[in-house]
Amino acid sequence: MRIAWFSPMPPLASGIGEYSAQLLPYVAEEVEVTVVSPAPGMFRSIHTPPGIAWTRPGAWMAAPQGDEVPVYHLGNNAFHRYCYEAALRRPGVSVFHDLVLHHMLADVLVERGSNWERYERILREEYGEDGTRLAGLRRRHMATDFEKFLFPLFAHVARRSRAVVVHSEEMHDRMAQEISDVPITVIPHFAPPRPNELATMTRESARRTLRLPVGVPIVGFLGYVTLPKQPEAVIDGFAALARERPDAGLMLVGKDHTNGRLTTWTDRPELRGKVRVTGFVDLIEFYRYLLAVDVVVNLRYPTVVESSGTNARALAEGVPLVVSNVGAFAELPDDAVCKVEVDGDQGDAVGRHLVRLFADDGFRRSLVARGRAYAERHLDPSTIGHAYVETARDAGVAPSRA
């Protein structure tokens, strides 16, 4: 058996691409793997791990190898359209990093495209008359992004798959409500080792490299800055910490997708000089910030039932986490992370957690120890890589649904 691993790869700006780049060496220890990914452009090259071959999607689809099991990594943005289309044409193992695919489909079909007929057909086949009405509302510009969470559009892909992989029990249960004759395997997100270039980096050396002060509280928000990550609540919570610790800093590390609202939220007199907004950074720079900060705040609502690479990396590196008590995030142990209820005052809750983390050394050390233990027990990359191989092997002998 061989695996055709469908995932966008660096330098394409995809978190799932970084996930694949770091996990593939562990998969390749057991089987031969070919990465199937678009090229990033005329003057840039795909970055695959040493010894792993790469081919373009069109070339693989034109001449797939009979003993290759395709593993499709599905995410809720346009980078993953080719994985989605291939999963429908040649069913294999569908890995749902997000339960919701509606944002991606609406984006590529009707928001940046004009294929209303296909968009309506997908909605109608999955949701009947309600789907037809929703398509009509969107065509008349009367629907909002919230409906995309309510009508996630995953089932038509899952039903055609030979096997489905999800990263949490929450997603497994949601998936199982819609499909009954396709095996669903929970493979947790994994905690990769830090890049070799940063093997000896400490918090102090990371801060010197990033020109951050040593010995002051620094809070991190790591990843795309989107509205479901509740950046306003994170900023409000940080402001509460800054009132207690005027030397504190907040790092917003990721591309801004708030349509300009981020500037409004951070442009407050009491926050001036305390907040850094980096824009998109590559994996190496991401890790520098992860190693430099004292705590990471990672909220979600609404959620596409996604797991988080940021959470996994923070736990493994011993960085305390403040997360939403919802979806896959709620499955993290209560004694290993600080949790925020989404139906309360999130900014106030974040602030209280931050103040306690910087005031109570014993609590902080306990949280770090339990978080590291959880990562070692459940997020080991060798174990995760082996689980993918076993799932692909089982799917390779399953009857085709094409």
C-alpha positions in Angstrom: 0.0 0.0 0.0 1.0 3.6 -0.7 -0.7 6.9 0.3 -1.5 9.9 -1.9 -1.7 12.7 0.7 -3.9 15.5 -0.6 -3.1 18.7 1.3 -1.9 22.2 0.4 1.7 22.5 1.5 4.0 25.3 2.5 4.6 28.0 1.4 0.9 28.1 0.8 -0.6 29.9 3.7 -2.5 27.0 5.2 -2.4 25.8 8.8 -3.4 22.3 7.6 -0.4 22.5 5.2 1.9 23.1 8.2 0.2 20.2 10.0 0.9 17.9 7.0 4.5 19.0 6.6 5.2 18.2 10.2 3.3 14.9 10.4 4.3 13.4 7.1 7.8 12.2 8.2 6.0 9.9 10.8 3.6 8.6 8.2 6.5 8.0 5.8 8.3 5.8 8.4 5.7 3.1 7.6 4.5 3.6 4.0 5.5 5.3 0.8 3.8 8.7 0.5 3.2 11.1 -2.4 2.0 14.6 -1.6 -0.7 15.9 -3.9 -0.7 19.7 -3.8 -1.0 22.7 -6.1 2.2 24.6 -6.9 2.5 27.9 -5.0 3.4 29.9 -8.1 5.9 30.3 -10.9 8.8 31.4 -8.7 8.2 29.4 -5.5 8.6 25.7 -4.8 6.5 23.3 -2.7 8.2 22.4 0.6 7.8 18.7 1.3 9.8 16.7 3.9 12.9 15.0 2.7 12.3 11.8 0.7 8.6 12.5 0.1 7.5 12.9 -3.5 5.2 15.6 -4.8 2.8 15.8 -7.7 0.1 18.2 -8.9 -3.6 17.4 -8.5 -4.3 17.2 -12.2 -1.4 14.8 -12.8 -2.5 12.5 -10.0 -6.2 12.5 -11.1 -5.2 11.7 -14.7 -3.1 8.7 -13.7 -3.7 7.5 -10.2 -1.7 4.5 -9.1 -3.8 1.4 -8.3 -2.2 0.7 -4.9 -2.4 4.3 -3.6 -5.0 5.2 -1.1 -5.9 8.9 -1.3 -6.1 10.7 2.0 -8.0 14.0 1.5 -7.4 16.8 4.0 -10.6 18.9 4.0 -10.6 22.4 5.5 -13.0 25.3 5.4 -11.2 27.6 3.0 -10.5 27.9 -0.7 -7.0 26.2 -0.5 -8.9 22.9 0.0 -11.3 23.1 -3.0 -9.1 20.6 -5.0 -9.2 18.1 -2.1 -13.0 18.4 -2.0 -13.4 17.9 -5.7 -11.0 15.0 -5.7 -12.8 13.3 -2.8 -16.0 13.4 -4.7 -14.5 12.0 -7.9 -12.3 9.3 -6.4 -13.4 8.5 -2.8 -10.8 7.6 -0.2 -10.1 8.7 3.3 -11.7 12.1 4.0 -10.0 13.9 6.9 -12.3 16.6 8.3 -10.2 19.3 10.0 -13.4 21.3 10.1 -16.9 19.9 10.3 -18.2 23.0 8.4 -17.4 23.2 4.7 -20.0 25.8 3.8 -17.7 28.8 3.9 -15.4 27.2 1.4 -18.2 26.1 -0.9 -20.0 29.5 -0.8 -16.7 31.3 -1.4 -15.6 29.3 -4.5 -19.0 28.8 -6.0 -20.9 32.0 -5.6 -19.0 34.7 -3.6 -16.0 34.7 -5.9 -17.6 32.5 -8.6 -21.0 32.4 -10.3 -22.0 28.7 -10.1 -25.3 29.3 -8.4 -26.8 26.1 -10.0 -24.3 23.8 -8.3 -24.4 25.7 -5.0 -28.2 25.4 -4.9 -28.1 21.7 -5.9 -25.7 20.9 -3.1 -27.8 22.7 -0.5 -31.0 21.1 -1.9 -29.6 17.5 -1.9 -28.3 17.9 1.7 -31.1 19.9 3.3 -34.1 19.7 1.0 -36.5 22.7 0.7 -34.6 24.5 3.5 -31.5 24.3 1.4 -33.2 25.7 -1.6 -34.6 28.6 0.4 -31.2 29.3 1.9 -29.6 29.5 -1.6 -32.3 31.9 -2.6 -31.7 34.1 0.4 -28.0 34.1 -0.3 -28.6 35.0 -4.0 -30.7 38.0 -2.8 -27.9 39.0 -0.3 -30.2 38.3 2.7 -28.3 35.5 4.3 -25.4 35.9 6.8 -22.3 33.9 7.6 -24.0 32.5 10.6 -26.2 30.3 8.4 -23.1 28.6 7.2 -22.5 27.2 10.6 -26.1 26.0 10.8 -25.9 24.3 7.4 -22.4 22.9 7.5 -22.5 20.9 4.1 -20.2 18.1 5.1 -22.5 15.0 4.8 -22.4 14.7 1.0 -18.6 14.3 1.1 -18.6 12.0 4.1 -21.2 9.7 2.6 -19.1 9.1 -0.5 -15.9 8.4 1.4 -14.4 5.0 2.1 -13.5 6.2 5.6 -13.7 9.4 7.6 -11.1 10.8 10.0 -12.0 13.5 12.6 -10.0 15.0 15.4 -12.4 15.0 18.3 -15.2 13.1 19.9 -17.5 16.1 19.4 -17.0 15.9 15.7 -17.4 12.1 15.7 -20.8 12.4 17.3 -21.9 15.2 15.0 -20.7 13.2 11.9 -22.4 10.0 13.1 -25.7 11.7 13.3 -25.6 12.2 9.5 -23.8 9.1 8.2 -24.2 5.5 9.3 -22.4 3.2 6.8 -18.9 4.9 6.7 -16.3 4.1 9.4 -15.4 7.2 11.4 -12.1 7.2 13.2 -11.0 9.8 15.8 -7.3 10.7 15.3 -6.4 13.5 17.7 -4.5 16.5 16.5 -0.8 16.0 17.2 1.8 18.0 19.0 4.8 18.3 16.7 8.3 18.8 17.8 9.5 22.3 17.4 11.5 23.1 14.2 15.1 22.0 14.3 16.2 25.6 13.8 14.8 26.5 17.2 15.8 23.4 19.1 17.8 25.3 21.7 15.6 28.5 21.8 14.4 29.6 25.3 11.8 32.2 26.2 14.5 34.7 26.8 16.3 34.1 23.5 13.0 34.1 21.6 12.2 37.5 23.1 15.6 38.9 22.3 15.2 37.7 18.6 11.7 39.3 18.4 12.8 42.5 20.3 10.5 41.9 23.2 11.3 42.8 26.8 12.4 40.0 29.1 10.8 39.6 32.4 7.4 41.1 31.7 4.0 39.4 31.1 3.3 38.7 27.4 0.0 37.2 26.1 -0.2 35.6 22.7 -3.1 35.3 20.2 -1.6 32.9 17.5 -3.2 32.2 14.2 -5.5 34.0 11.7 -7.4 36.8 13.5 -11.0 36.0 12.7 -14.2 37.0 14.3 -15.0 33.4 15.6 -11.8 33.6 17.6 -13.3 36.4 19.6 -10.4 38.9 19.3 -12.4 41.7 20.9 -12.9 39.5 24.0 -9.2 38.7 24.0 -8.2 42.3 23.8 -10.7 43.2 26.6 -9.3 40.5 28.8 -5.8 41.7 28.1 -6.8 45.2 29.0 -7.9 43.9 32.5 -4.4 42.3 32.9 -2.7 45.6 31.8 -4.5 47.5 34.5 -2.9 45.2 37.0 0.4 44.9 35.1 1.1 48.0 33.1 4.2 46.4 31.6 2.2 43.6 30.0 2.1 43.1 26.2 -0.2 41.4 23.8 1.0 39.7 20.5 -1.6 39.2 17.8 0.2 36.9 15.5 -1.6 36.2 12.2 -3.3 37.8 9.3 -6.2 40.1 10.1 -9.6 38.9 8.8 -11.8 41.3 10.8 -12.3 43.8 8.0 -10.6 46.6 9.9 -12.3 46.1 13.2 -9.0 44.9 14.8 -7.6 48.4 14.5 -10.6 49.9 16.3 -10.4 47.4 19.2 -6.6 47.9 19.7 -6.6 51.7 19.3 -7.5 52.5 22.9 -5.4 55.0 25.0 -4.7 52.4 27.7 -3.4 49.9 25.1 -1.1 52.1 23.1 2.4 50.7 22.9 1.3 47.4 24.5 -0.1 45.5 21.4 1.8 44.1 18.4 0.0 43.0 15.3 2.3 41.0 13.1 0.2 39.9 10.1 0.9 36.5 8.6 4.1 34.7 9.7 5.7 31.5 8.6 6.0 28.4 10.9 9.4 29.4 12.2 8.3 32.9 13.2 5.1 31.4 14.6 7.2 29.2 16.9 9.4 32.1 18.0 6.3 33.9 19.3 4.9 30.7 20.9 8.1 30.3 22.8 8.3 34.0 23.7 4.8 34.4 25.2 3.8 33.4 28.8 0.2 32.4 27.9 -1.9 31.8 24.8 -5.6 32.7 24.5 -7.4 30.7 21.9 -11.2 31.2 21.8 -13.9 30.0 19.4 -17.5 30.8 18.8 -19.2 30.0 16.6 -17.2 26.9 16.0 -16.8 24.7 13.0 -15.9 21.9 15.5 -12.2 22.3 14.6 -9.3 21.2 16.7 -6.4 23.5 17.0 -2.7 23.1 16.2 -2.0 26.1 18.3 -3.5 24.3 21.3 -1.5 21.2 20.7 1.8 23.1 20.3 1.2 25.2 23.3 0.4 22.2 25.5 3.6 20.4 24.3 5.7 23.5 24.9 4.4 24.2 28.4 2.6 27.4 27.5 -0.6 27.9 29.6 -3.8 28.0 27.5 -7.0 29.9 27.9 -9.7 28.3 25.6 -13.4 28.4 25.0 -15.4 25.7 26.8 -17.1 24.6 23.6 -16.7 22.0 20.8 -13.4 20.1 20.6 -11.8 22.7 22.9 -14.1 21.6 25.7 -12.6 18.1 25.5 -9.2 19.4 26.9 -8.9 18.4 30.6 -10.3 21.0 33.0 -7.1 20.8 35.1 -4.8 21.4 32.1 -6.3 24.6 30.6 -8.3 27.6 31.7 -11.8 27.6 30.1 -14.1 30.5 29.2 -17.9 30.0 28.8 -19.1 31.4 25.5 -22.5 32.6 26.9 -21.0 34.8 29.6 -18.8 37.9 29.6 -15.8 36.4 27.7 -13.6 39.5 28.1 -14.1 39.5 31.8 -13.4 35.8 32.1 -10.2 36.0 30.0 -9.1 38.9 32.2 -9.7 36.9 35.4 -7.8 33.9 34.0 -4.8 36.1 32.9 -4.6 38.0 36.2 -4.6 34.6 38.1 -2.0 33.1 35.8 0.5 35.9 36.4 -0.3 36.2 40.2 -0.4 32.5 41.2 2.8 30.7 40.4 1.7 27.4 41.9 -1.5 27.4 39.8 0.5 28.2 36.7 3.1 25.5 37.3 0.3 22.9 37.9 -1.5 23.9 34.6 1.8 23.6 32.7 2.6 20.1 34.1 -0.8 18.7 33.4 -0.9 20.2 29.9 2.5 18.6 29.0 1.4 15.3 30.4 -1.8 15.4 28.3 0.2 16.2 25.2 2.7 13.4 25.8 -0.1 10.9 26.4 -2.5 11.8 23.7 -0.8 13.9 21.0 2.4 11.9 20.2 3.2 12.3 16.5 4.4 8.8 16.0 1.2 7.4 17.4 -0.9 9.8 15.2 1.1 8.9 12.1 0.6 5.2 12.7 -3.2 5.8 13.1 -3.3 7.4 9.7 -1.5 4.4 8.1 -3.9 1.9 9.7 -6.9 3.9 8.6 -5.7 4.1 5.1 -4.8 0.4 5.1 -8.3 -0.5 6.2 -9.8 1.9 3.6 -7.7 0.4 0.9 -9.5 -2.9 1.1 -13.0 -1.4 1.6 -15.5 -1.4 -1.3 -15.3 1.8 -3.4 -18.1 4.3 -3.2 -17.3 5.9 -6.6 
